[in-house]
């Protein structure tokens, strides 16, 4: 008899603290209402036990892979790049729980993502959380020993409210907060059209930044994050995200994103690894005009703040 289990996890956006969250800065993170679902079907194998993995996107099949169940070697795949990353996660999972794959069972995993993986909403983090629940292992441990990262996305995948995320060593602390600004109708999330390699961006940052410089920046970031959470005035909020941009700009030696859109009527803030993924736009222009501005620049989709948040 088949055994079927179902899991789901939320995507994420990091509003403050990019890069510095790795060094203990208090970061404001938002789960988003676009995420990923996973079903796992196990059954006694007729022949050599295998793992069949089918991943779908809103527009259809993303990739399909078959593994040998015993050693997690790849039998065949339609996307070797994504499958190699998945294989690493599964091998780490089996090391954390050696009994996760039973000797005489075959497994059929089906995942369904309701966002484009290029958006950077957390295709890997949502998967890690779902697999951790299924295998009964710690998701942060699975993250740290597989693909790495700060873990804020793991936290967001499991909640439906804003959080302050802080690392001390490898131990995260998660504090629920209220972030529901009165001016949220003036805030937008804009996809820049190119997914960033977060690991690569972090590595460059770590290579090029001194410890003293980071410590000063962490202290400034903590205050900025607190001020942004408490802010009730749109113009003050714009000033705060401009200050945030300049702080990170000096650290990563890249120009603020507003430099690319000097004629935009409002304030802009990079989100995540600079140079791609989403940006936060704050504008007093109406929704139609704001979306039209970015679409004429070739940037879409553009989401209202409340279209993505809980």
DRENBATI-679958 format. One record per residue (C-alpha): residue number from 0; residue in three letters; x, y, z. Coordinates in steps of 0.2 Angstrom, whole numbers, plus 5000, padded with zeros to 4 digits. Layout:
+-----+-----+------+------+------+
:   k :   r :    x :    y :    z :
+-----+-----+------+------+------+
: NUM : ALA :    X :    Y :    Z :
...
+-----+-----+------+------+------+
//
This chain:
+-----+-----+------+------+------+
:   k :   r :    x :    y :    z :
+-----+-----+------+------+------+
:   0 : UNK : 5000 : 5000 : 5000 :
:   1 : UNK : 5006 : 5017 : 4995 :
:   2 : UNK : 5011 : 5030 : 5009 :
:   3 : UNK : 5008 : 5048 : 5003 :
:   4 : UNK : 5014 : 5063 : 5013 :
:   5 : UNK : 5011 : 5082 : 5009 :
:   6 : UNK : 5022 : 5097 : 5014 :
:   7 : UNK : 5022 : 5115 : 5010 :
:   8 : UNK : 5034 : 5130 : 5013 :
:   9 : UNK : 5034 : 5149 : 5010 :
:  10 : UNK : 5046 : 5159 : 5000 :
:  11 : UNK : 5055 : 5175 : 5007 :
:  12 : UNK : 5062 : 5192 : 5004 :
:  13 : UNK : 5075 : 5200 : 5015 :
:  14 : UNK : 5071 : 5219 : 5018 :
:  15 : UNK : 5086 : 5224 : 5028 :
:  16 : UNK : 5103 : 5217 : 5032 :
:  17 : UNK : 5109 : 5209 : 5016 :
:  18 : UNK : 5126 : 5203 : 5018 :
:  19 : UNK : 5128 : 5208 : 5036 :
:  20 : UNK : 5115 : 5196 : 5042 :
:  21 : UNK : 5129 : 5183 : 5041 :
:  22 : UNK : 5139 : 5193 : 5054 :
:  23 : UNK : 5125 : 5194 : 5067 :
:  24 : UNK : 5116 : 5209 : 5061 :
:  25 : UNK : 5097 : 5210 : 5065 :
:  26 : UNK : 5088 : 5208 : 5048 :
:  27 : UNK : 5070 : 5211 : 5044 :
:  28 : UNK : 5064 : 5196 : 5034 :
:  29 : UNK : 5047 : 5194 : 5026 :
:  30 : UNK : 5039 : 5177 : 5021 :
:  31 : UNK : 5030 : 5179 : 5005 :
:  32 : UNK : 5013 : 5170 : 5000 :
:  33 : UNK : 5022 : 5161 : 4985 :
:  34 : UNK : 5030 : 5145 : 4989 :
:  35 : UNK : 5032 : 5127 : 4986 :
:  36 : UNK : 5023 : 5111 : 4989 :
:  37 : UNK : 5029 : 5093 : 4990 :
:  38 : UNK : 5021 : 5076 : 4990 :
:  39 : UNK : 5031 : 5060 : 4994 :
:  40 : UNK : 5024 : 5043 : 4989 :
:  41 : UNK : 5033 : 5028 : 4995 :
:  42 : UNK : 5030 : 5010 : 4990 :
:  43 : UNK : 5038 : 4993 : 4990 :
:  44 : UNK : 5049 : 4992 : 4975 :
:  45 : UNK : 5046 : 4979 : 4961 :
:  46 : UNK : 5064 : 4979 : 4956 :
:  47 : UNK : 5079 : 4989 : 4961 :
:  48 : UNK : 5073 : 5004 : 4973 :
:  49 : UNK : 5074 : 5021 : 4965 :
:  50 : UNK : 5069 : 5039 : 4968 :
:  51 : UNK : 5059 : 5048 : 4955 :
:  52 : UNK : 5059 : 5066 : 4956 :
:  53 : UNK : 5047 : 5078 : 4946 :
:  54 : UNK : 5047 : 5096 : 4949 :
:  55 : UNK : 5034 : 5108 : 4941 :
:  56 : UNK : 5033 : 5127 : 4939 :
:  57 : UNK : 5017 : 5137 : 4935 :
:  58 : UNK : 5020 : 5134 : 4917 :
:  59 : UNK : 5023 : 5115 : 4918 :
:  60 : UNK : 5038 : 5103 : 4921 :
:  61 : UNK : 5054 : 5111 : 4927 :
:  62 : UNK : 5064 : 5095 : 4928 :
:  63 : UNK : 5063 : 5076 : 4930 :
:  64 : UNK : 5076 : 5065 : 4938 :
:  65 : UNK : 5079 : 5047 : 4943 :
:  66 : UNK : 5091 : 5042 : 4957 :
:  67 : UNK : 5097 : 5025 : 4963 :
:  68 : UNK : 5089 : 5024 : 4980 :
:  69 : UNK : 5104 : 5015 : 4988 :
:  70 : UNK : 5118 : 5027 : 4984 :
:  71 : UNK : 5108 : 5042 : 4977 :
:  72 : UNK : 5118 : 5041 : 4961 :
:  73 : UNK : 5109 : 5049 : 4946 :
:  74 : UNK : 5102 : 5037 : 4933 :
:  75 : UNK : 5095 : 5050 : 4922 :
:  76 : UNK : 5090 : 5069 : 4922 :
:  77 : UNK : 5083 : 5082 : 4911 :
:  78 : UNK : 5093 : 5096 : 4920 :
:  79 : UNK : 5110 : 5091 : 4927 :
:  80 : UNK : 5114 : 5108 : 4935 :
:  81 : UNK : 5098 : 5108 : 4946 :
:  82 : UNK : 5099 : 5089 : 4949 :
:  83 : UNK : 5117 : 5090 : 4956 :
:  84 : UNK : 5112 : 5103 : 4969 :
:  85 : UNK : 5097 : 5092 : 4973 :
:  86 : UNK : 5108 : 5077 : 4974 :
:  87 : UNK : 5120 : 5086 : 4987 :
:  88 : UNK : 5104 : 5090 : 4998 :
:  89 : UNK : 5098 : 5072 : 4997 :
:  90 : UNK : 5115 : 5065 : 5002 :
:  91 : UNK : 5117 : 5077 : 5016 :
:  92 : UNK : 5099 : 5072 : 5022 :
:  93 : UNK : 5103 : 5054 : 5022 :
:  94 : UNK : 5119 : 5057 : 5032 :
:  95 : UNK : 5109 : 5067 : 5045 :
:  96 : UNK : 5096 : 5053 : 5045 :
:  97 : UNK : 5103 : 5036 : 5039 :
:  98 : UNK : 5086 : 5028 : 5040 :
:  99 : UNK : 5077 : 5041 : 5029 :
: 100 : UNK : 5077 : 5030 : 5014 :
: 101 : UNK : 5071 : 5012 : 5018 :
: 102 : UNK : 5080 : 4998 : 5009 :
: 103 : UNK : 5066 : 4990 : 4999 :
: 104 : UNK : 5056 : 5006 : 4995 :
: 105 : UNK : 5055 : 5017 : 4980 :
: 106 : UNK : 5050 : 5035 : 4982 :
: 107 : UNK : 5041 : 5047 : 4971 :
: 108 : UNK : 5044 : 5065 : 4975 :
: 109 : UNK : 5033 : 5078 : 4967 :
: 110 : UNK : 5036 : 5097 : 4970 :
: 111 : UNK : 5026 : 5111 : 4963 :
: 112 : UNK : 5032 : 5129 : 4964 :
: 113 : UNK : 5020 : 5144 : 4962 :
: 114 : UNK : 5034 : 5156 : 4957 :
: 115 : UNK : 5048 : 5157 : 4945 :
: 116 : UNK : 5064 : 5150 : 4952 :
: 117 : UNK : 5074 : 5164 : 4944 :
: 118 : UNK : 5065 : 5176 : 4956 :
: 119 : UNK : 5075 : 5171 : 4971 :
: 120 : UNK : 5061 : 5168 : 4982 :
: 121 : UNK : 5069 : 5152 : 4989 :
: 122 : UNK : 5067 : 5137 : 4978 :
: 123 : UNK : 5081 : 5129 : 4988 :
: 124 : UNK : 5076 : 5135 : 5006 :
: 125 : UNK : 5058 : 5129 : 5004 :
: 126 : UNK : 5064 : 5112 : 4998 :
: 127 : UNK : 5076 : 5110 : 5012 :
: 128 : UNK : 5062 : 5114 : 5025 :
: 129 : UNK : 5050 : 5102 : 5017 :
: 130 : UNK : 5063 : 5088 : 5016 :
: 131 : UNK : 5068 : 5091 : 5034 :
: 132 : UNK : 5050 : 5089 : 5040 :
: 133 : UNK : 5048 : 5073 : 5030 :
: 134 : UNK : 5065 : 5066 : 5036 :
: 135 : UNK : 5063 : 5073 : 5054 :
: 136 : UNK : 5080 : 5083 : 5054 :
: 137 : UNK : 5085 : 5100 : 5058 :
: 138 : UNK : 5083 : 5111 : 5043 :
: 139 : UNK : 5097 : 5123 : 5048 :
: 140 : UNK : 5109 : 5109 : 5050 :
: 141 : UNK : 5103 : 5102 : 5033 :
: 142 : UNK : 5106 : 5119 : 5025 :
: 143 : UNK : 5123 : 5122 : 5034 :
: 144 : UNK : 5130 : 5105 : 5028 :
: 145 : UNK : 5123 : 5106 : 5010 :
: 146 : UNK : 5122 : 5123 : 5001 :
: 147 : UNK : 5125 : 5135 : 5016 :
: 148 : UNK : 5118 : 5152 : 5019 :
: 149 : UNK : 5112 : 5163 : 5033 :
: 150 : UNK : 5096 : 5153 : 5036 :
: 151 : UNK : 5084 : 5168 : 5036 :
: 152 : UNK : 5076 : 5160 : 5021 :
: 153 : UNK : 5073 : 5144 : 5031 :
: 154 : UNK : 5065 : 5154 : 5045 :
: 155 : UNK : 5053 : 5162 : 5033 :
: 156 : UNK : 5048 : 5146 : 5025 :
: 157 : UNK : 5041 : 5141 : 5041 :
: 158 : UNK : 5031 : 5156 : 5046 :
: 159 : UNK : 5018 : 5168 : 5039 :
: 160 : UNK : 5023 : 5184 : 5048 :
: 161 : UNK : 5038 : 5196 : 5047 :
: 162 : UNK : 5053 : 5192 : 5058 :
: 163 : UNK : 5069 : 5199 : 5065 :
: 164 : UNK : 5082 : 5186 : 5061 :
: 165 : UNK : 5099 : 5186 : 5069 :
: 166 : UNK : 5114 : 5174 : 5069 :
: 167 : UNK : 5125 : 5170 : 5084 :
: 168 : UNK : 5138 : 5158 : 5077 :
: 169 : UNK : 5127 : 5146 : 5068 :
: 170 : UNK : 5113 : 5148 : 5080 :
: 171 : UNK : 5098 : 5158 : 5073 :
: 172 : UNK : 5086 : 5168 : 5084 :
: 173 : UNK : 5069 : 5173 : 5077 :
: 174 : UNK : 5058 : 5186 : 5084 :
: 175 : UNK : 5041 : 5189 : 5077 :
: 176 : UNK : 5038 : 5208 : 5073 :
: 177 : UNK : 5024 : 5219 : 5066 :
: 178 : UNK : 5028 : 5227 : 5050 :
: 179 : UNK : 5012 : 5233 : 5041 :
: 180 : UNK : 5016 : 5251 : 5037 :
: 181 : UNK : 5002 : 5263 : 5034 :
: 182 : UNK : 5010 : 5268 : 5017 :
: 183 : UNK : 5012 : 5250 : 5011 :
: 184 : UNK : 5001 : 5255 : 4996 :
: 185 : UNK : 5016 : 5265 : 4990 :
: 186 : UNK : 5028 : 5250 : 4991 :
: 187 : UNK : 5032 : 5238 : 4976 :
: 188 : UNK : 5043 : 5223 : 4973 :
: 189 : UNK : 5051 : 5224 : 4956 :
: 190 : UNK : 5060 : 5209 : 4948 :
: 191 : UNK : 5076 : 5215 : 4939 :
: 192 : UNK : 5077 : 5201 : 4927 :
: 193 : UNK : 5092 : 5191 : 4932 :
: 194 : UNK : 5094 : 5179 : 4947 :
: 195 : UNK : 5110 : 5182 : 4957 :
: 196 : UNK : 5122 : 5169 : 4964 :
: 197 : UNK : 5120 : 5173 : 4982 :
: 198 : UNK : 5134 : 5161 : 4987 :
: 199 : UNK : 5146 : 5170 : 4975 :
: 200 : UNK : 5141 : 5187 : 4980 :
: 201 : UNK : 5144 : 5183 : 4998 :
: 202 : UNK : 5161 : 5175 : 4995 :
: 203 : UNK : 5166 : 5191 : 4986 :
: 204 : UNK : 5160 : 5202 : 5000 :
: 205 : UNK : 5169 : 5191 : 5013 :
: 206 : UNK : 5185 : 5192 : 5003 :
: 207 : UNK : 5185 : 5210 : 5001 :
: 208 : UNK : 5179 : 5217 : 5018 :
: 209 : UNK : 5189 : 5219 : 5035 :
: 210 : UNK : 5182 : 5213 : 5051 :
: 211 : UNK : 5183 : 5231 : 5059 :
: 212 : UNK : 5173 : 5238 : 5044 :
: 213 : UNK : 5160 : 5224 : 5046 :
: 214 : UNK : 5158 : 5227 : 5065 :
: 215 : UNK : 5154 : 5245 : 5063 :
: 216 : UNK : 5142 : 5242 : 5048 :
: 217 : UNK : 5133 : 5228 : 5059 :
: 218 : UNK : 5130 : 5241 : 5073 :
: 219 : UNK : 5123 : 5254 : 5060 :
: 220 : UNK : 5112 : 5241 : 5052 :
: 221 : UNK : 5104 : 5236 : 5068 :
: 222 : UNK : 5099 : 5254 : 5071 :
: 223 : UNK : 5093 : 5255 : 5053 :
: 224 : UNK : 5083 : 5239 : 5054 :
: 225 : UNK : 5074 : 5245 : 5070 :
: 226 : UNK : 5071 : 5262 : 5063 :
: 227 : UNK : 5063 : 5255 : 5047 :
: 228 : UNK : 5052 : 5243 : 5058 :
: 229 : UNK : 5046 : 5258 : 5068 :
: 230 : UNK : 5044 : 5270 : 5054 :
: 231 : UNK : 5026 : 5277 : 5051 :
: 232 : UNK : 5030 : 5291 : 5039 :
: 233 : UNK : 5033 : 5288 : 5021 :
: 234 : UNK : 5046 : 5301 : 5018 :
: 235 : UNK : 5056 : 5295 : 5033 :
: 236 : UNK : 5055 : 5277 : 5026 :
: 237 : UNK : 5062 : 5283 : 5010 :
: 238 : UNK : 5076 : 5292 : 5019 :
: 239 : UNK : 5080 : 5276 : 5029 :
: 240 : UNK : 5081 : 5264 : 5014 :
: 241 : UNK : 5092 : 5277 : 5005 :
: 242 : UNK : 5104 : 5276 : 5020 :
: 243 : UNK : 5103 : 5257 : 5020 :
: 244 : UNK : 5108 : 5257 : 5001 :
: 245 : UNK : 5123 : 5269 : 5004 :
: 246 : UNK : 5129 : 5258 : 5019 :
: 247 : UNK : 5129 : 5242 : 5009 :
: 248 : UNK : 5135 : 5251 : 4993 :
: 249 : UNK : 5151 : 5256 : 5003 :
: 250 : UNK : 5154 : 5238 : 5009 :
: 251 : UNK : 5152 : 5229 : 4993 :
: 252 : UNK : 5159 : 5243 : 4982 :
: 253 : UNK : 5144 : 5244 : 4970 :
: 254 : UNK : 5133 : 5259 : 4966 :
: 255 : UNK : 5116 : 5260 : 4974 :
: 256 : UNK : 5102 : 5253 : 4962 :
: 257 : UNK : 5094 : 5271 : 4961 :
: 258 : UNK : 5109 : 5275 : 4950 :
: 259 : UNK : 5102 : 5264 : 4936 :
: 260 : UNK : 5085 : 5273 : 4937 :
: 261 : UNK : 5089 : 5292 : 4941 :
: 262 : UNK : 5072 : 5298 : 4934 :
: 263 : UNK : 5062 : 5287 : 4945 :
: 264 : UNK : 5051 : 5297 : 4956 :
: 265 : UNK : 5054 : 5289 : 4973 :
: 266 : UNK : 5067 : 5278 : 4983 :
: 267 : UNK : 5074 : 5262 : 4978 :
: 268 : UNK : 5082 : 5248 : 4988 :
: 269 : UNK : 5091 : 5232 : 4983 :
: 270 : UNK : 5085 : 5216 : 4990 :
: 271 : UNK : 5096 : 5201 : 4992 :
: 272 : UNK : 5113 : 5199 : 4983 :
: 273 : UNK : 5116 : 5216 : 4973 :
: 274 : UNK : 5113 : 5216 : 4955 :
: 275 : UNK : 5099 : 5205 : 4952 :
: 276 : UNK : 5083 : 5197 : 4960 :
: 277 : UNK : 5070 : 5210 : 4967 :
: 278 : UNK : 5071 : 5228 : 4972 :
: 279 : UNK : 5060 : 5238 : 4984 :
: 280 : UNK : 5052 : 5253 : 4976 :
: 281 : UNK : 5044 : 5267 : 4986 :
: 282 : UNK : 5034 : 5279 : 4976 :
: 283 : UNK : 5020 : 5292 : 4978 :
: 284 : UNK : 5015 : 5289 : 4960 :
: 285 : UNK : 4999 : 5278 : 4957 :
: 286 : UNK : 5001 : 5260 : 4954 :
: 287 : UNK : 4997 : 5261 : 4936 :
: 288 : UNK : 5011 : 5274 : 4933 :
: 289 : UNK : 5023 : 5265 : 4944 :
: 290 : UNK : 5021 : 5248 : 4935 :
: 291 : UNK : 5022 : 5257 : 4918 :
: 292 : UNK : 5038 : 5265 : 4923 :
: 293 : UNK : 5047 : 5249 : 4926 :
: 294 : UNK : 5039 : 5240 : 4912 :
: 295 : UNK : 5045 : 5253 : 4900 :
: 296 : UNK : 5063 : 5249 : 4907 :
: 297 : UNK : 5060 : 5231 : 4903 :
: 298 : UNK : 5057 : 5225 : 4921 :
: 299 : UNK : 5043 : 5214 : 4926 :
: 300 : UNK : 5034 : 5207 : 4936 :
: 301 : UNK : 5030 : 5222 : 4948 :
: 302 : UNK : 5021 : 5217 : 4963 :
: 303 : UNK : 5012 : 5228 : 4976 :
: 304 : UNK : 5018 : 5225 : 4993 :
: 305 : UNK : 5002 : 5217 : 4999 :
: 306 : UNK : 5001 : 5206 : 4983 :
: 307 : UNK : 5016 : 5196 : 4991 :
: 308 : UNK : 5015 : 5197 : 5009 :
: 309 : UNK : 5003 : 5189 : 5022 :
+-----+-----+------+------+------+
//
